[in-house]
Amino acid sequence: MSLFEPYAELAVQHFWESRGLAVQRQSERGASDQGERAAVTAGRNMDGFADLFAELAMANGLPGAAVHIKKALVTLPGYFRLTKTWDLVVIHEGRLIAAVEFKSQMGPSFGNNFNNRAEEAIGAATDFWTAHREGAFGDPRPPFLGWLVLVEDCSASRKPGKPITLANFSAFPEFQEASYLERYTASCAAS
């Protein structure tokens, strides 16, 4: 077991517990969101991963680093848009060390959500690196940019996709009939 596995396990446990508590609290108030929305709209489900990243920062020689998760402290300048609010920002001695976005994907509707998540991650990264290149963060050394996605392991995420036929070009063979778990794995590995 690695040093960080217990933190990852606690983060996943926090995720599921906070989703359950959100549904329970909403039910107690007599309110109800449609479908799985009650577990999502309460927010803060991915906060357990902040502890994991704080431990990673300390283990990599930054014991005095400030790990921020409060909205006012995680909003950074963008380039194509004025600002972007990240889920976690690490600052050490005035230097941006890391900016991380946390996302989750639970069944059953993986289709459009996967595409939206991929486009959002690519767009945020392009905006971030352009802002960095233009000097928005001061220090020219590149910070760490992360995108962590927690995907539910269920029949909907493991189901093979349908074969793809295009009129003018060919789809990449590795994505032919790939499940959403496989597509998330490929998109995270390509970053």
N, CA and C atoms as an extended XYZ file, in Angstrom:
573
Properties=species:S:1:pos:R:3:atomname:S:1:resname:S:1:resid:I:1 pbc="F F F"
N         0.852       -1.178        0.000 N   MET     1
C         0.000        0.000        0.000 CA  MET     1
C         0.897        1.239        0.000 C   MET     1
N         0.585        2.183       -0.885 N   SER     2
C         1.373        3.409       -0.944 CA  SER     2
C         0.979        4.331        0.201 C   SER     2
N         1.820        5.316        0.425 N   LEU     3
C         1.586        6.306        1.471 CA  LEU     3
C         0.263        7.041        1.280 C   LEU     3
N        -0.172        7.191        0.017 N   PHE     4
C        -1.338        8.011       -0.279 CA  PHE     4
C        -2.634        7.230       -0.432 C   PHE     4
N        -2.559        5.904       -0.494 N   GLU     5
C        -3.783        5.108       -0.647 CA  GLU     5
C        -4.802        5.340        0.464 C   GLU     5
N        -4.374        5.432        1.739 N   PRO     6
C        -5.385        5.705        2.779 CA  PRO     6
C        -6.114        7.034        2.550 C   PRO     6
N        -5.404        8.059        2.064 N   TYR     7
C        -6.048        9.342        1.784 CA  TYR     7
C        -7.029        9.220        0.624 C   TYR     7
N        -6.649        8.450       -0.378 N   ALA     8
C        -7.546        8.241       -1.518 CA  ALA     8
C        -8.797        7.491       -1.072 C   ALA     8
N        -8.613        6.463       -0.245 N   GLU     9
C        -9.764        5.700        0.262 CA  GLU     9
C       -10.686        6.588        1.082 C   GLU     9
N       -10.113        7.431        1.943 N   LEU    10
C       -10.930        8.343        2.747 CA  LEU    10
C       -11.655        9.364        1.873 C   LEU    10
N       -10.989        9.821        0.819 N   ALA    11
C       -11.621       10.786       -0.078 CA  ALA    11
C       -12.825       10.168       -0.788 C   ALA    11
N       -12.688        8.936       -1.235 N   VAL    12
C       -13.799        8.250       -1.905 CA  VAL    12
C       -14.924        7.993       -0.902 C   VAL    12
N       -14.554        7.580        0.298 N   GLN    13
C       -15.567        7.356        1.345 CA  GLN    13
C       -16.306        8.654        1.658 C   GLN    13
N       -15.575        9.768        1.791 N   HIS    14
C       -16.196       11.071        2.038 CA  HIS    14
C       -17.167       11.426        0.904 C   HIS    14
N       -16.767       11.144       -0.319 N   PHE    15
C       -17.606       11.431       -1.484 CA  PHE    15
C       -18.969       10.755       -1.337 C   PHE    15
N       -18.956        9.444       -1.107 N   TRP    16
C       -20.225        8.703       -1.030 CA  TRP    16
C       -21.038        9.100        0.193 C   TRP    16
N       -20.370        9.328        1.314 N   GLU    17
C       -21.096        9.736        2.524 CA  GLU    17
C       -21.726       11.113        2.359 C   GLU    17
N       -21.003       12.060        1.774 N   SER    18
C       -21.568       13.400        1.617 CA  SER    18
C       -22.715       13.410        0.621 C   SER    18
N       -22.646       12.570       -0.401 N   ARG    19
C       -23.778       12.450       -1.343 CA  ARG    19
C       -25.010       11.918       -0.612 C   ARG    19
N       -24.815       10.907        0.189 N   GLY    20
C       -25.926       10.336        0.947 CA  GLY    20
C       -26.528       11.325        1.931 C   GLY    20
N       -25.661       12.080        2.638 N   LEU    21
C       -26.145       13.085        3.578 CA  LEU    21
C       -26.923       14.190        2.874 C   LEU    21
N       -26.476       14.571        1.691 N   ALA    22
C       -27.166       15.630        0.939 CA  ALA    22
C       -28.586       15.202        0.580 C   ALA    22
N       -28.739       13.963        0.134 N   VAL    23
C       -30.065       13.447       -0.204 CA  VAL    23
C       -30.942       13.403        1.046 C   VAL    23
N       -30.377       12.924        2.166 N   GLN    24
C       -31.116       12.832        3.420 CA  GLN    24
C       -31.561       14.216        3.897 C   GLN    24
N       -30.656       15.200        3.870 N   ARG    25
C       -30.998       16.555        4.327 CA  ARG    25
C       -32.082       17.180        3.460 C   ARG    25
N       -31.975       16.968        2.171 N   GLN    26
C       -32.977       17.536        1.277 CA  GLN    26
C       -34.337       16.898        1.537 C   GLN    26
N       -34.353       15.616        1.774 N   SER    27
C       -35.599       14.905        2.068 CA  SER    27
C       -36.217       15.419        3.373 C   SER    27
N       -35.369       15.652        4.371 N   GLU    28
C       -35.852       16.162        5.662 CA  GLU    28
C       -36.454       17.555        5.539 C   GLU    28
N       -35.945       18.355        4.589 N   ARG    29
C       -36.482       19.705        4.366 CA  ARG    29
C       -37.741       19.674        3.507 C   ARG    29
N       -38.055       18.527        2.951 N   GLY    30
C       -39.224       18.413        2.099 CA  GLY    30
C       -38.966       18.850        0.674 C   GLY    30
N       -37.721       19.071        0.340 N   ALA    31
C       -37.354       19.470       -1.025 CA  ALA    31
C       -36.888       18.229       -1.777 C   ALA    31
N       -36.919       18.317       -3.088 N   SER    32
C       -36.404       17.192       -3.856 CA  SER    32
C       -35.970       17.650       -5.235 C   SER    32
N       -34.743       17.261       -5.594 N   ASP    33
C       -34.242       17.476       -6.940 CA  ASP    33
C       -34.586       16.236       -7.749 C   ASP    33
N       -34.578       16.384       -9.035 N   GLN    34
C       -34.907       15.271       -9.919 CA  GLN    34
C       -33.725       14.308      -10.012 C   GLN    34
N       -34.010       13.019       -9.980 N   GLY    35
C       -32.984       11.991      -10.159 CA  GLY    35
C       -31.884       12.075       -9.121 C   GLY    35
N       -30.632       12.089       -9.572 N   GLU    36
C       -29.462       12.122       -8.700 CA  GLU    36
C       -29.071       13.546       -8.296 C   GLU    36
N       -29.803       14.557       -8.721 N   ARG    37
C       -29.400       15.951       -8.493 CA  ARG    37
C       -29.264       16.297       -7.014 C   ARG    37
N       -30.064       15.707       -6.158 N   ALA    38
C       -29.988       16.032       -4.726 CA  ALA    38
C       -28.596       15.741       -4.179 C   ALA    38
N       -27.982       14.672       -4.641 N   ALA    39
C       -26.649       14.301       -4.157 CA  ALA    39
C       -25.563       15.186       -4.732 C   ALA    39
N       -25.856       15.844       -5.838 N   VAL    40
C       -24.851       16.644       -6.541 CA  VAL    40
C       -24.940       18.117       -6.189 C   VAL    40
N       -26.133       18.658       -6.094 N   THR    41
C       -26.309       20.101       -5.951 CA  THR    41
C       -25.866       20.637       -4.601 C   THR    41
N       -25.720       19.788       -3.603 N   ALA    42
C       -25.269       20.265       -2.291 CA  ALA    42
C       -23.795       20.673       -2.333 C   ALA    42
N       -23.032       20.138       -3.273 N   GLY    43
C       -21.626       20.504       -3.432 CA  GLY    43
C       -20.733       19.897       -2.371 C   GLY    43
N       -19.460       20.170       -2.495 N   ARG    44
C       -18.430       19.773       -1.530 CA  ARG    44
C       -18.222       18.264       -1.446 C   ARG    44
N       -18.762       17.487       -2.379 N   ASN    45
C       -18.592       16.040       -2.345 CA  ASN    45
C       -17.145       15.615       -2.563 C   ASN    45
N       -16.386       16.414       -3.296 N   MET    46
C       -15.011       16.050       -3.638 CA  MET    46
C       -13.981       16.654       -2.677 C   MET    46
N       -14.433       17.269       -1.581 N   ASP    47
C       -13.508       17.911       -0.648 CA  ASP    47
C       -12.480       16.958       -0.051 C   ASP    47
N       -12.802       15.698        0.075 N   GLY    48
C       -11.851       14.736        0.635 CA  GLY    48
C       -10.562       14.653       -0.163 C   GLY    48
N       -10.624       14.985       -1.434 N   PHE    49
C        -9.429       14.932       -2.265 CA  PHE    49
C        -8.483       16.088       -1.961 C   PHE    49
N        -8.969       17.144       -1.329 N   ALA    50
C        -8.096       18.245       -0.932 CA  ALA    50
C        -7.064       17.756        0.084 C   ALA    50
N        -7.468       16.887        1.001 N   ASP    51
C        -6.526       16.328        1.974 CA  ASP    51
C        -5.435       15.522        1.277 C   ASP    51
N        -5.826       14.760        0.275 N   LEU    52
C        -4.859       13.975       -0.491 CA  LEU    52
C        -3.831       14.893       -1.149 C   LEU    52
N        -4.282       15.984       -1.756 N   PHE    53
C        -3.362       16.897       -2.434 CA  PHE    53
C        -2.497       17.663       -1.430 C   PHE    53
N        -3.022       17.961       -0.260 N   ALA    54
C        -2.207       18.602        0.776 CA  ALA    54
C        -1.070       17.674        1.190 C   ALA    54
N        -1.359       16.398        1.359 N   GLU    55
C        -0.323       15.419        1.706 CA  GLU    55
C         0.702       15.287        0.587 C   GLU    55
N         0.241       15.307       -0.662 N   LEU    56
C         1.168       15.238       -1.794 CA  LEU    56
C         2.102       16.442       -1.807 C   LEU    56
N         1.574       17.628       -1.528 N   ALA    57
C         2.400       18.838       -1.498 CA  ALA    57
C         3.468       18.734       -0.412 C   ALA    57
N         3.068       18.285        0.771 N   MET    58
C         4.039       18.165        1.868 CA  MET    58
C         5.092       17.095        1.566 C   MET    58
N         4.669       15.985        0.974 N   ALA    59
C         5.602       14.893        0.660 CA  ALA    59
C         6.590       15.283       -0.428 C   ALA    59
N         6.264       16.305       -1.195 N   ASN    60
C         7.143       16.748       -2.270 CA  ASN    60
C         7.917       18.010       -1.911 C   ASN    60
N         8.177       18.193       -0.620 N   GLY    61
C         9.060       19.261       -0.186 CA  GLY    61
C         8.420       20.619       -0.014 C   GLY    61
N         7.121       20.688        0.156 N   LEU    62
C         6.451       21.979        0.337 CA  LEU    62
C         5.633       22.007        1.632 C   LEU    62
N         6.295       21.748        2.786 N   PRO    63
C         5.512       21.709        4.031 CA  PRO    63
C         4.862       23.035        4.379 C   PRO    63
N         5.381       24.148        3.891 N   GLY    64
C         4.791       25.448        4.201 CA  GLY    64
C         3.803       25.930        3.161 C   GLY    64
N         3.484       25.081        2.196 N   ALA    65
C         2.566       25.481        1.128 CA  ALA    65
C         1.160       25.698        1.680 C   ALA    65
N         0.481       26.674        1.111 N   ALA    66
C        -0.909       26.947        1.481 CA  ALA    66
C        -1.805       26.246        0.474 C   ALA    66
N        -2.625       25.328        0.974 N   VAL    67
C        -3.566       24.597        0.127 CA  VAL    67
C        -4.929       25.234        0.342 C   VAL    67
N        -5.458       25.848       -0.720 N   HIS    68
C        -6.711       26.592       -0.618 CA  HIS    68
C        -7.857       25.850       -1.295 C   HIS    68
N        -9.042       25.901       -0.652 N   ILE    69
C       -10.252       25.366       -1.263 CA  ILE    69
C       -11.408       26.368       -1.196 C   ILE    69
N       -11.231       27.484       -0.487 N   LYS    70
C       -12.288       28.495       -0.394 CA  LYS    70
C       -12.352       29.289       -1.685 C   LYS    70
N       -13.565       29.545       -2.144 N   LYS    71
C       -13.788       30.170       -3.448 CA  LYS    71
C       -12.964       31.434       -3.669 C   LYS    71
N       -12.889       32.294       -2.666 N   ALA    72
C       -12.152       33.548       -2.838 CA  ALA    72
C       -10.667       33.320       -3.077 C   ALA    72
N       -10.145       32.171       -2.658 N   LEU    73
C        -8.710       31.895       -2.758 CA  LEU    73
C        -8.351       30.959       -3.908 C   LEU    73
N        -9.336       30.444       -4.608 N   VAL    74
C        -9.052       29.512       -5.708 CA  VAL    74
C        -9.443       30.081       -7.074 C   VAL    74
N        -9.779       31.348       -7.108 N   THR    75
C       -10.117       31.992       -8.375 CA  THR    75
C        -8.849       32.586       -8.966 C   THR    75
N        -8.509       32.142      -10.172 N   LEU    76
C        -7.289       32.572      -10.846 CA  LEU    76
C        -7.643       33.315      -12.135 C   LEU    76
N        -6.711       34.153      -12.601 N   PRO    77
C        -6.971       34.819      -13.876 CA  PRO    77
C        -6.971       33.826      -15.025 C   PRO    77
N        -7.776       34.096      -16.017 N   GLY    78
C        -7.781       33.305      -17.238 CA  GLY    78
C        -7.247       34.152      -18.368 C   GLY    78
N        -7.328       33.636      -19.558 N   TYR    79
C        -6.933       34.409      -20.728 CA  TYR    79
C        -8.129       34.629      -21.644 C   TYR    79
N        -8.818       33.558      -21.982 N   PHE    80
C        -9.994       33.663      -22.849 CA  PHE    80
C       -11.242       34.044      -22.063 C   PHE    80
N       -11.165       33.911      -20.765 N   ARG    81
C       -12.218       34.401      -19.874 CA  ARG    81
C       -11.517       35.116      -18.727 C   ARG    81
N       -12.207       35.999      -18.081 N   LEU    82
C       -11.593       36.844      -17.065 CA  LEU    82
C       -10.980       36.028      -15.930 C   LEU    82
N       -11.763       35.085      -15.378 N   THR    83
C       -11.289       34.270      -14.259 CA  THR    83
C       -11.803       32.850      -14.393 C   THR    83
N       -11.184       31.959      -13.631 N   LYS    84
C       -11.640       30.567      -13.523 CA  LYS    84
C       -11.511       30.183      -12.063 C   LYS    84
N       -12.566       29.629      -11.498 N   THR    85
C       -12.547       29.151      -10.124 CA  THR    85
C       -12.202       27.667      -10.137 C   THR    85
N       -11.078       27.333       -9.517 N   TRP    86
C       -10.612       25.954       -9.422 CA  TRP    86
C       -11.120       25.356       -8.122 C   TRP    86
N       -10.990       24.066       -7.952 N   ASP    87
C       -11.414       23.432       -6.703 CA  ASP    87
C       -10.325       23.489       -5.641 C   ASP    87
N        -9.064       23.521       -6.077 N   LEU    88
C        -7.946       23.550       -5.148 CA  LEU    88
C        -6.791       24.303       -5.797 C   LEU    88
N        -6.170       25.177       -5.024 N   VAL    89
C        -4.997       25.914       -5.485 CA  VAL    89
C        -3.927       25.798       -4.400 C   VAL    89
N        -2.692       25.535       -4.822 N   VAL    90
C        -1.564       25.460       -3.898 CA  VAL    90
C        -0.631       26.630       -4.205 C   VAL    90
N        -0.329       27.415       -3.150 N   ILE    91
C         0.563       28.565       -3.256 CA  ILE    91
C         1.724       28.347       -2.284 C   ILE    91
N         2.937       28.569       -2.746 N   HIS    92
C         4.109       28.455       -1.876 CA  HIS    92
C         5.003       29.665       -2.123 C   HIS    92
N         5.208       30.455       -1.053 N   GLU    93
C         6.041       31.655       -1.126 CA  GLU    93
C         5.631       32.559       -2.296 C   GLU    93
N         4.321       32.763       -2.441 N   GLY    94
C         3.785       33.647       -3.469 CA  GLY    94
C         3.740       33.062       -4.871 C   GLY    94
N         4.171       31.844       -5.030 N   ARG    95
C         4.200       31.208       -6.350 CA  ARG    95
C         3.065       30.193       -6.475 C   ARG    95
N         2.386       30.236       -7.622 N   LEU    96
C         1.355       29.240       -7.903 CA  LEU    96
C         2.043       27.907       -8.162 C   LEU    96
N         1.761       26.925       -7.324 N   ILE    97
C         2.360       25.591       -7.450 CA  ILE    97
C         1.421       24.655       -8.193 C   ILE    97
N         0.128       24.759       -7.897 N   ALA    98
C        -0.825       23.837       -8.515 CA  ALA    98
C        -2.225       24.433       -8.543 C   ALA    98
N        -2.969       24.032       -9.564 N   ALA    99
C        -4.401       24.314       -9.672 CA  ALA    99
C        -5.048       22.999      -10.095 C   ALA    99
N        -6.077       22.600       -9.370 N   VAL   100
C        -6.686       21.300       -9.618 CA  VAL   100
C        -8.201       21.435       -9.670 C   VAL   100
N        -8.802       20.721      -10.591 N   GLU   101
C       -10.260       20.639      -10.737 CA  GLU   101
C       -10.670       19.218      -10.367 C   GLU   101
N       -11.708       19.079       -9.551 N   PHE   102
C       -12.242       17.775       -9.162 CA  PHE   102
C       -13.609       17.593       -9.802 C   PHE   102
N       -13.814       16.474      -10.450 N   LYS   103
C       -15.105       16.158      -11.069 CA  LYS   103
C       -15.488       14.731      -10.723 C   LYS   103
N       -16.769       14.451      -10.861 N   SER   104
C       -17.240       13.077      -10.683 CA  SER   104
C       -18.260       12.771      -11.766 C   SER   104
N       -18.401       11.498      -12.037 N   GLN   105
C       -19.381       11.044      -13.033 CA  GLN   105
C       -20.020        9.770      -12.497 C   GLN   105
N       -21.299        9.884      -12.231 N   MET   106
C       -22.065        8.743      -11.747 CA  MET   106
C       -23.109        8.380      -12.790 C   MET   106
N       -23.513        7.127      -12.834 N   GLY   107
C       -24.507        6.683      -13.807 CA  GLY   107
C       -25.859        7.284      -13.516 C   GLY   107
N       -26.802        7.083      -14.370 N   PRO   108
C       -26.741        6.245      -15.567 CA  PRO   108
C       -26.428        6.998      -16.854 C   PRO   108
N       -26.427        8.328      -16.861 N   SER   109
C       -26.288        9.078      -18.116 CA  SER   109
C       -24.841        9.495      -18.356 C   SER   109
N       -24.065        8.626      -18.973 N   PHE   110
C       -22.656        8.913      -19.204 CA  PHE   110
C       -22.415        9.667      -20.509 C   PHE   110
N       -23.252        9.466      -21.518 N   GLY   111
C       -23.028       10.010      -22.852 CA  GLY   111
C       -22.687       11.480      -22.927 C   GLY   111
N       -23.675       12.340      -22.767 N   ASN   112
C       -23.435       13.778      -22.869 CA  ASN   112
C       -22.519       14.277      -21.763 C   ASN   112
N       -22.633       13.705      -20.571 N   ASN   113
C       -21.797       14.150      -19.463 CA  ASN   113
C       -20.316       13.910      -19.742 C   ASN   113
N       -19.981       12.768      -20.349 N   PHE   114
C       -18.578       12.518      -20.688 CA  PHE   114
C       -18.084       13.572      -21.672 C   PHE   114
N       -18.837       13.816      -22.719 N   ASN   115
C       -18.427       14.802      -23.718 CA  ASN   115
C       -18.260       16.184      -23.087 C   ASN   115
N       -19.192       16.577      -22.225 N   ASN   116
C       -19.096       17.879      -21.556 CA  ASN   116
C       -17.864       17.953      -20.664 C   ASN   116
N       -17.596       16.882      -19.918 N   ARG   117
C       -16.420       16.850      -19.031 CA  ARG   117
C       -15.129       16.973      -19.843 C   ARG   117
N       -15.050       16.244      -20.959 N   ALA   118
C       -13.849       16.292      -21.786 CA  ALA   118
C       -13.639       17.689      -22.366 C   ALA   118
N       -14.701       18.279      -22.895 N   GLU   119
C       -14.587       19.618      -23.474 CA  GLU   119
C       -14.237       20.658      -22.408 C   GLU   119
N       -14.808       20.516      -21.230 N   GLU   120
C       -14.522       21.441      -20.135 CA  GLU   120
C       -13.053       21.345      -19.715 C   GLU   120
N       -12.536       20.137      -19.577 N   ALA   121
C       -11.137       19.953      -19.167 CA  ALA   121
C       -10.180       20.507      -20.210 C   ALA   121
N       -10.449       20.249      -21.469 N   ILE   122
C        -9.582       20.735      -22.548 CA  ILE   122
C        -9.631       22.263      -22.619 C   ILE   122
N       -10.821       22.827      -22.508 N   GLY   123
C       -10.959       24.281      -22.554 CA  GLY   123
C       -10.291       24.960      -21.374 C   GLY   123
N       -10.477       24.420      -20.169 N   ALA   124
C        -9.866       25.016      -18.975 CA  ALA   124
C        -8.346       24.947      -19.065 C   ALA   124
N        -7.817       23.835      -19.561 N   ALA   125
C        -6.361       23.692      -19.688 CA  ALA   125
C        -5.805       24.665      -20.723 C   ALA   125
N        -6.486       24.801      -21.840 N   THR   126
C        -6.029       25.736      -22.875 CA  THR   126
C        -6.025       27.166      -22.340 C   THR   126
N        -7.076       27.549      -21.631 N   ASP   127
C        -7.176       28.882      -21.037 CA  ASP   127
C        -6.066       29.088      -20.009 C   ASP   127
N        -5.847       28.101      -19.138 N   PHE   128
C        -4.837       28.185      -18.085 CA  PHE   128
C        -3.439       28.367      -18.673 C   PHE   128
N        -3.068       27.499      -19.627 N   TRP   129
C        -1.714       27.560      -20.175 CA  TRP   129
C        -1.488       28.818      -21.010 C   TRP   129
N        -2.526       29.340      -21.632 N   THR   130
C        -2.379       30.606      -22.361 CA  THR   130
C        -2.165       31.743      -21.367 C   THR   130
N        -2.931       31.751      -20.271 N   ALA   131
C        -2.755       32.773      -19.229 CA  ALA   131
C        -1.345       32.678      -18.639 C   ALA   131
N        -0.875       31.455      -18.407 N   HIS   132
C         0.486       31.270      -17.868 CA  HIS   132
C         1.524       31.812      -18.850 C   HIS   132
N         1.383       31.460      -20.105 N   ARG   133
C         2.332       31.926      -21.124 CA  ARG   133
C         2.375       33.454      -21.186 C   ARG   133
N         1.238       34.090      -20.961 N   GLU   134
C         1.144       35.549      -21.022 CA  GLU   134
C         1.508       36.222      -19.694 C   GLU   134
N         1.954       35.434      -18.700 N   GLY   135
C         2.452       35.997      -17.450 CA  GLY   135
C         1.424       36.267      -16.378 C   GLY   135
N         0.263       35.678      -16.466 N   ALA   136
C        -0.808       35.955      -15.492 CA  ALA   136
C        -0.453       35.543      -14.070 C   ALA   136
N         0.423       34.546      -13.905 N   PHE   137
C         0.718       34.041      -12.559 CA  PHE   137
C         2.076       34.518      -12.042 C   PHE   137
N         2.719       35.426      -12.782 N   GLY   138
C         3.986       35.991      -12.337 CA  GLY   138
C         5.181       35.117      -12.648 C   GLY   138
N         5.373       34.073      -11.912 N   ASP   139
C         6.530       33.193      -12.064 CA  ASP   139
C         6.457       32.423      -13.388 C   ASP   139
N         7.549       32.422      -14.179 N   PRO   140
C         7.503       31.723      -15.467 CA  PRO   140
C         7.576       30.197      -15.366 C   PRO   140
N         7.936       29.684      -14.196 N   ARG   141
C         8.009       28.220      -14.050 CA  ARG   141
C         6.591       27.642      -14.108 C   ARG   141
N         6.421       26.573      -14.857 N   PRO   142
C         5.061       26.023      -14.995 CA  PRO   142
C         4.566       25.360      -13.717 C   PRO   142
N         3.366       25.721      -13.281 N   PRO   143
C         2.762       25.034      -12.134 CA  PRO   143
C         2.197       23.688      -12.569 C   PRO   143
N         1.776       22.912      -11.593 N   PHE   144
C         1.091       21.648      -11.873 CA  PHE   144
C        -0.370       21.976      -12.140 C   PHE   144
N        -0.909       21.418      -13.191 N   LEU   145
C        -2.326       21.578      -13.511 CA  LEU   145
C        -2.952       20.200      -13.476 C   LEU   145
N        -3.975       20.028      -12.643 N   GLY   146
C        -4.577       18.710      -12.495 CA  GLY   146
C        -6.067       18.700      -12.731 C   GLY   146
N        -6.529       17.567      -13.179 N   TRP   147
C        -7.949       17.315      -13.391 CA  TRP   147
C        -8.206       15.909      -12.885 C   TRP   147
N        -8.841       15.796      -11.732 N   LEU   148
C        -9.113       14.503      -11.133 CA  LEU   148
C       -10.585       14.182      -11.336 C   LEU   148
N       -10.853       13.015      -11.888 N   VAL   149
C       -12.240       12.616      -12.094 CA  VAL   149
C       -12.478       11.275      -11.401 C   VAL   149
N       -13.538       11.218      -10.617 N   LEU   150
C       -13.956       10.001       -9.943 CA  LEU   150
C       -15.141        9.450      -10.730 C   LEU   150
N       -14.973        8.264      -11.314 N   VAL   151
C       -16.002        7.669      -12.162 CA  VAL   151
C       -16.557        6.426      -11.473 C   VAL   151
N       -17.867        6.374      -11.400 N   GLU   152
C       -18.520        5.212      -10.788 CA  GLU   152
C       -18.287        3.973      -11.642 C   GLU   152
N       -17.874        2.904      -10.986 N   ASP   153
C       -17.709        1.616      -11.652 CA  ASP   153
C       -19.067        0.914      -11.592 C   ASP   153
N       -19.796        0.973      -12.703 N   CYS   154
C       -21.130        0.381      -12.763 CA  CYS   154
C       -21.366       -0.161      -14.171 C   CYS   154
N       -22.478       -0.802      -14.380 N   SER   155
C       -22.749       -1.390      -15.695 CA  SER   155
C       -22.790       -0.325      -16.791 C   SER   155
N       -23.307        0.875      -16.482 N   ALA   156
C       -23.379        1.935      -17.491 CA  ALA   156
C       -21.986        2.448      -17.881 C   ALA   156
N       -21.058        2.485      -16.926 N   SER   157
C       -19.710        2.974      -17.247 CA  SER   157
C       -18.853        1.903      -17.910 C   SER   157
N       -19.198        0.618      -17.705 N   ARG   158
C       -18.426       -0.485      -18.303 CA  ARG   158
C       -19.005       -0.996      -19.614 C   ARG   158
N       -20.205       -0.559      -19.955 N   LYS   159
C       -20.884       -1.044      -21.158 CA  LYS   159
C       -20.110       -0.621      -22.416 C   LYS   159
N       -19.823       -1.571      -23.319 N   PRO   160
C       -19.134       -1.199      -24.563 CA  PRO   160
C       -19.976       -0.218      -25.385 C   PRO   160
N       -19.292        0.704      -26.035 N   GLY   161
C       -19.980        1.667      -26.881 CA  GLY   161
C       -20.412        1.041      -28.191 C   GLY   161
N       -21.211        1.765      -28.919 N   LYS   162
C       -21.671        1.297      -30.232 CA  LYS   162
C       -20.581        1.551      -31.266 C   LYS   162
N       -20.478        0.694      -32.279 N   PRO   163
C       -19.500        0.944      -33.349 CA  PRO   163
C       -19.782        2.293      -34.019 C   PRO   163
N       -18.717        2.966      -34.418 N   ILE   164
C       -18.830        4.308      -34.991 CA  ILE   164
C       -18.478        4.257      -36.476 C   ILE   164
N       -19.379        4.780      -37.294 N   THR   165
C       -19.121        4.906      -38.728 CA  THR   165
C       -19.285        6.377      -39.096 C   THR   165
N       -18.274        6.944      -39.728 N   LEU   166
C       -18.311        8.340      -40.138 CA  LEU   166
C       -18.327        8.426      -41.658 C   LEU   166
N       -18.961        9.456      -42.182 N   ALA   167
C       -19.097        9.600      -43.636 CA  ALA   167
C       -17.776        9.915      -44.331 C   ALA   167
N       -16.960       10.784      -43.740 N   ASN   168
C       -15.775       11.264      -44.443 CA  ASN   168
C       -14.436       10.783      -43.893 C   ASN   168
N       -14.410       10.369      -42.634 N   PHE   169
C       -13.152        9.972      -42.004 CA  PHE   169
C       -13.396        8.748      -41.143 C   PHE   169
N       -12.343        8.235      -40.549 N   SER   170
C       -12.464        7.081      -39.657 CA  SER   170
C       -12.230        7.513      -38.222 C   SER   170
N       -13.025        6.983      -37.329 N   ALA   171
C       -12.803        7.221      -35.904 CA  ALA   171
C       -11.570        6.425      -35.481 C   ALA   171
N       -10.900        6.875      -34.447 N   PHE   172
C        -9.740        6.152      -33.956 CA  PHE   172
C       -10.160        4.753      -33.503 C   PHE   172
N        -9.421        3.729      -33.926 N   PRO   173
C        -9.817        2.357      -33.593 CA  PRO   173
C        -9.879        2.074      -32.095 C   PRO   173
N        -9.017        2.734      -31.298 N   GLU   174
C        -9.027        2.478      -29.855 CA  GLU   174
C       -10.303        2.965      -29.172 C   GLU   174
N       -11.071        3.819      -29.884 N   PHE   175
C       -12.323        4.285      -29.305 CA  PHE   175
C       -13.544        3.539      -29.856 C   PHE   175
N       -13.331        2.697      -30.841 N   GLN   176
C       -14.431        1.889      -31.362 CA  GLN   176
C       -14.905        0.951      -30.253 C   GLN   176
N       -16.131        1.078      -29.883 N   GLU   177
C       -16.777        0.224      -28.878 CA  GLU   177
C       -16.148        0.353      -27.491 C   GLU   177
N       -15.442        1.438      -27.225 N   ALA   178
C       -14.841        1.652      -25.906 CA  ALA   178
C       -15.921        2.044      -24.895 C   ALA   178
N       -15.806        1.533      -23.687 N   SER   179
C       -16.733        1.922      -22.616 CA  SER   179
C       -16.367        3.329      -22.140 C   SER   179
N       -17.246        3.926      -21.319 N   TYR   180
C       -16.945        5.250      -20.787 CA  TYR   180
C       -15.754        5.208      -19.826 C   TYR   180
N       -15.603        4.125      -19.066 N   LEU   181
C       -14.420        3.998      -18.214 CA  LEU   181
C       -13.155        3.991      -19.062 C   LEU   181
N       -13.178        3.274      -20.175 N   GLU   182
C       -12.016        3.241      -21.065 CA  GLU   182
C       -11.767        4.613      -21.697 C   GLU   182
N       -12.812        5.318      -22.047 N   ARG   183
C       -12.653        6.647      -22.630 CA  ARG   183
C       -12.121        7.644      -21.619 C   ARG   183
N       -12.591        7.575      -20.367 N   TYR   184
C       -12.039        8.440      -19.325 CA  TYR   184
C       -10.564        8.119      -19.108 C   TYR   184
N       -10.223        6.849      -19.064 N   THR   185
C        -8.823        6.451      -18.880 CA  THR   185
C        -7.951        6.995      -19.991 C   THR   185
N        -8.412        6.873      -21.230 N   ALA   186
C        -7.642        7.376      -22.380 CA  ALA   186
C        -7.509        8.892      -22.335 C   ALA   186
N        -8.577        9.600      -21.980 N   SER   187
C        -8.500       11.058      -21.973 CA  SER   187
C        -7.602       11.552      -20.843 C   SER   187
N        -7.587       10.855      -19.707 N   CYS   188
C        -6.690       11.263      -18.611 CA  CYS   188
C        -5.237       10.941      -18.955 C   CYS   188
N        -4.997        9.835      -19.634 N   ALA   189
C        -3.627        9.445      -20.001 CA  ALA   189
C        -3.061       10.371      -21.074 C   ALA   189
N        -3.913       10.943      -21.906 N   ALA   190
C        -3.460       11.802      -23.010 CA  ALA   190
C        -3.055       13.181      -22.534 C   ALA   190
N        -3.428       13.569      -21.330 N   SER   191
C        -3.175       14.932      -20.869 CA  SER   191
C        -1.724       15.168      -20.594 C   SER   191
